[in-house]
Amino acid sequence: MQIGYKLATEQYGPQELIRQAIAAEAAGFDFVEMSDHYHPWLNEQGHSAFTWSVLGAIAARTERIGLVTGVTCPSMRYHPAIVAQAAATMALVSEGRFVLGVGSGERLNEHVTGRGWPAVSERHTMFREALEIIRLLWQGGYRSYEGTYLRLEDARVFDLPPEQPMIAVAASGAASSRIAAELGDALFATEEKPEIVRHYREAGGTGPGYAEVPMAFAGSESEGAQSALTYFRWALSGWKVMSELPNPVNFEAATAQVREEDIRERFACGNDPARYLEVAKPFADAGFDRLVLMNAGPDPRAFLDFCDAELIRRLRELTPAKS
């Protein structure tokens, strides 16, 4: 079991994200996972730095900790040729510590280029083509590609790492799990649904499984729940909503009825290690072995200290429940 720390680009500015990554390495985390957004989920969050610049700075300021995008959409806001080049460079400057986490995207971030927002079946086809282009470019040499939606003309990534970065593919159902198995090296999810891992394995996927575990560390359960309600209530909206709404104001409207008790049910709030293990255990039971701790609490430094002293060791000991 590996334990990661979520760097929320929507919640903190770039300099603070770098400081948190350095502190996460000192606290003993195996990797940090950074969201790749153009907009925050909610206006209250107030940030959205360019992930790839921050990742480069983190690579230069750390020595051991892994770096993961969680996740990048390589088919709309970025052309896959750019993602292939960026990921290859990150693998080099981090000396092999980089994992490319990818997904089919959210309208919140991808609509900004004015290309519209396709139906999910079209997005999945575009996503497949994007991954094929990335794999093609990582083979070296000049490459071209003619897909239904995406094209590549006579392109070459000159600086390639000795080993290709692992690609972790985000999935929420059977179709995306098949893409993860066929074109990725690992699975990425935000829900503890065993069927996601099952679909991935049945489609031939053999890699590790990354999953985000919702937490809100604070001096009390109520304080943690209030912080999560203010800044992270979007996480309860469900993937069909999360992928379709265009702007923070829409998420504010869609989550206006979320209550503190809803947060408490989903998030580990407060400072009791037993509650954190209780929330994390279903992810391990579902088959995920890369747990990303997503803290919605008000004090990230206190959370990192708590993880160092009370949590990381215990989380590493989690084993799936026997069926």
C-alpha positions in Angstrom: 0.0 0.0 0.0 1.4 3.4 -1.0 0.0 6.7 0.5 -0.2 9.9 -1.4 -1.1 13.5 -0.6 -3.5 15.6 -2.7 -2.2 19.0 -3.8 -5.4 20.9 -4.6 -4.5 23.6 -7.2 -8.0 24.9 -6.8 -7.5 25.5 -3.1 -4.0 27.0 -2.8 -1.7 29.2 -4.7 1.4 27.8 -6.5 4.0 28.8 -3.8 1.9 27.1 -1.1 1.5 24.0 -3.2 5.3 23.7 -3.5 5.7 24.2 0.3 3.1 21.5 0.9 4.8 19.0 -1.4 8.2 19.5 0.4 6.4 19.0 3.7 4.6 15.9 2.4 8.0 14.4 1.5 9.3 15.1 5.0 6.2 13.6 6.5 6.8 10.3 4.7 4.3 10.3 1.9 5.1 8.1 -1.1 3.8 10.6 -3.7 1.9 13.8 -4.2 -1.0 14.0 -6.7 -1.9 17.3 -8.2 -5.1 18.3 -9.9 -4.9 19.9 -13.4 -7.6 22.5 -13.6 -8.3 25.8 -15.4 -11.1 26.8 -13.0 -11.6 25.9 -9.4 -14.8 23.9 -8.5 -16.1 26.8 -6.4 -15.4 30.5 -6.2 -14.6 30.1 -2.5 -11.6 28.1 -3.4 -10.1 30.9 -5.4 -7.1 29.4 -7.2 -6.1 27.5 -10.3 -2.4 27.6 -11.0 -0.8 26.0 -14.1 -0.1 22.5 -12.8 2.9 21.7 -15.0 4.9 24.7 -13.9 4.3 23.9 -10.3 5.3 20.2 -10.8 8.6 21.3 -12.3 9.3 23.4 -9.3 8.4 20.6 -6.9 10.7 18.2 -8.8 13.5 20.6 -8.3 12.8 21.1 -4.6 12.3 17.4 -3.6 14.4 14.2 -3.9 12.3 11.1 -3.2 8.6 11.7 -3.5 6.6 10.6 -6.5 4.7 13.2 -8.7 1.3 12.4 -10.2 -1.2 14.4 -12.2 -4.7 13.8 -10.9 -5.8 14.1 -13.6 -4.9 15.7 -17.0 -7.3 15.7 -19.9 -5.1 15.1 -23.0 -7.7 15.5 -25.6 -9.2 19.0 -25.5 -7.6 21.9 -23.6 -4.2 20.2 -24.3 -3.4 18.4 -27.6 -2.0 15.0 -26.7 1.3 15.9 -28.5 1.8 18.6 -25.8 1.0 16.2 -23.0 3.4 13.7 -24.4 6.2 16.3 -24.5 5.3 17.7 -21.0 5.2 14.2 -19.4 8.4 13.1 -21.0 10.1 16.3 -19.7 8.7 15.8 -16.2 10.0 12.2 -16.2 13.4 13.5 -17.0 13.6 16.4 -14.5 12.1 14.3 -11.7 14.6 11.4 -12.6 11.8 8.9 -13.1 9.4 9.9 -10.3 6.6 11.1 -12.5 3.2 9.3 -13.2 0.9 10.7 -15.8 -2.7 10.6 -14.5 -5.2 11.2 -17.3 -8.9 11.3 -17.8 -11.6 12.3 -20.4 -12.0 15.7 -18.7 -14.6 18.0 -17.1 -16.5 20.7 -18.9 -15.4 23.0 -16.1 -11.9 23.1 -17.5 -12.1 22.0 -21.1 -14.9 24.3 -22.5 -12.6 27.4 -22.2 -11.0 26.9 -25.6 -14.5 27.3 -27.3 -14.6 23.8 -28.9 -17.9 22.9 -27.2 -18.5 19.9 -24.9 -19.0 16.6 -26.7 -21.2 13.7 -25.5 -19.5 11.1 -23.3 -19.2 8.5 -26.1 -17.4 11.1 -28.3 -15.2 12.1 -25.3 -14.2 8.5 -24.8 -13.2 8.1 -28.4 -11.2 11.3 -28.3 -9.6 10.0 -25.1 -8.6 6.7 -26.7 -7.1 8.6 -29.7 -5.2 10.9 -27.3 -3.6 8.0 -25.5 -2.7 6.3 -28.7 -0.9 9.5 -29.8 1.0 9.8 -26.6 2.1 6.2 -26.8 3.1 6.7 -30.4 5.2 9.7 -29.7 7.0 8.0 -26.8 8.3 5.4 -29.2 10.6 8.0 -30.6 11.1 9.3 -34.2 8.7 11.4 -36.3 5.1 10.3 -36.1 1.8 11.1 -37.7 -1.7 10.0 -36.7 -5.1 10.3 -38.4 -8.0 9.7 -36.0 -11.7 10.5 -36.1 -11.2 13.5 -33.9 -7.5 14.0 -33.3 -4.6 14.3 -35.7 -0.8 14.4 -35.5 1.4 15.6 -38.3 5.1 14.8 -38.5 5.8 15.3 -34.7 8.7 14.1 -32.6 9.5 14.4 -28.9 13.2 14.8 -28.8 13.8 14.5 -25.1 12.5 11.1 -24.0 13.3 9.4 -20.6 15.0 6.0 -20.5 11.7 4.5 -19.4 8.2 5.7 -20.3 6.2 7.3 -17.5 3.4 5.1 -16.1 0.0 6.2 -17.3 -2.8 6.0 -14.7 -6.2 6.3 -16.4 -9.3 7.7 -14.5 -12.4 5.5 -14.6 -15.9 5.7 -13.2 -17.6 2.8 -15.0 -17.2 -0.1 -17.3 -16.3 1.8 -20.5 -13.6 4.0 -18.9 -12.2 1.0 -17.0 -11.7 -0.8 -20.3 -9.8 2.2 -21.6 -7.6 2.1 -18.5 -6.9 -1.6 -19.0 -6.2 -1.4 -22.7 -4.2 1.9 -23.0 -3.0 2.6 -19.4 -0.7 1.1 -16.9 -2.8 1.9 -13.8 -6.3 2.8 -12.7 -7.4 6.1 -11.1 -10.7 6.7 -9.3 -12.5 9.0 -6.9 -15.0 6.5 -5.5 -14.6 3.3 -3.5 -16.7 1.2 -5.8 -15.4 -2.4 -6.1 -17.0 -2.7 -9.6 -14.6 -0.1 -11.0 -11.6 -2.3 -10.0 -13.5 -5.4 -11.1 -14.2 -4.0 -14.6 -10.6 -3.0 -14.9 -9.3 -6.5 -14.0 -11.8 -8.2 -16.2 -10.7 -6.1 -19.1 -7.1 -7.3 -18.5 -5.8 -4.5 -16.3 -3.0 -5.5 -14.0 -1.6 -2.3 -12.7 -2.0 -0.5 -9.4 -5.2 1.4 -8.4 -5.1 5.0 -7.3 -8.1 6.4 -5.3 -8.7 9.7 -3.5 -9.9 9.4 0.1 -11.9 12.4 1.4 -10.7 13.8 4.7 -11.1 17.1 6.6 -8.6 17.4 9.5 -9.4 19.9 12.2 -9.5 20.3 16.0 -13.0 19.0 16.1 -15.4 17.0 13.8 -17.6 20.0 13.4 -14.8 22.4 12.4 -13.6 19.9 9.8 -17.1 19.3 8.4 -17.7 23.1 8.1 -14.4 23.5 6.2 -15.3 20.7 3.8 -18.8 22.1 3.4 -17.5 25.5 2.4 -14.7 24.4 0.1 -15.2 20.8 -0.9 -19.0 20.2 -1.1 -18.5 19.8 -4.9 -17.0 16.3 -4.1 -20.5 15.0 -3.3 -22.1 16.0 -6.6 -21.3 12.8 -8.4 -19.3 12.2 -11.6 -22.2 12.9 -14.0 -22.6 16.4 -12.5 -18.9 17.0 -12.0 -18.1 16.3 -15.7 -20.9 18.4 -17.1 -21.2 21.8 -15.4 -19.3 24.7 -17.0 -18.3 27.1 -14.2 -17.9 27.5 -10.5 -21.2 29.4 -10.2 -23.0 26.3 -11.5 -21.3 24.1 -8.9 -22.3 26.6 -6.2 -25.9 26.2 -7.3 -25.8 22.5 -7.7 -24.4 22.0 -4.2 -26.4 24.6 -2.3 -28.4 21.9 -0.6 -25.5 19.8 0.7 -25.6 19.6 4.5 -23.0 19.2 7.1 -24.3 15.8 7.9 -23.8 14.8 4.3 -20.2 15.8 4.6 -19.7 13.9 7.8 -21.1 10.8 6.2 -18.6 10.9 3.3 -15.5 12.6 4.8 -13.3 11.7 7.8 -13.7 14.9 9.9 -11.8 16.0 13.0 -8.8 14.4 14.5 -9.7 10.8 15.5 -7.4 8.3 13.6 -10.0 5.6 13.9 -12.5 7.6 11.8 -9.8 8.1 9.1 -9.1 4.4 9.0 -12.8 3.7 8.8 -13.2 6.0 5.7 -10.1 4.6 4.0 -10.8 0.9 4.6 -13.5 0.6 1.9 -11.0 1.8 -0.7 -8.6 -0.9 0.3 -11.4 -3.4 0.3 -12.3 -2.4 -3.2 -8.8 -3.2 -4.4 -7.1 0.2 -4.5 -3.5 0.1 -3.3 -2.5 3.8 -3.9 -4.5 5.9 -1.5 -4.5 9.6 -2.0 -5.4 11.6 1.1 -7.5 14.6 0.1 -7.7 17.1 3.0 -10.5 19.6 3.0 -9.6 20.8 6.5 -8.5 24.4 7.3 -4.8 23.7 8.2 -2.8 21.6 5.8 0.4 21.8 7.9 -1.5 20.4 10.9 -2.9 17.6 8.7 0.6 16.7 7.5 1.8 16.5 11.1 -1.1 14.3 12.0 -0.4 12.0 9.0 3.3 11.7 10.0 2.5 11.0 13.7 -0.8 9.0 13.5 -2.0 8.0 10.1 0.5 7.0 7.3 1.8 3.9 9.1 -1.7 2.6 10.0 -2.9 3.2 6.4 0.0 1.2 5.0 -1.2 -1.8 7.1 -4.7 -1.8 5.6 -5.6 -5.0 3.8 -8.7 -5.9 1.8 -11.5 -7.5 3.7 -11.9 -11.2 2.9 -14.9 -11.9 0.6 
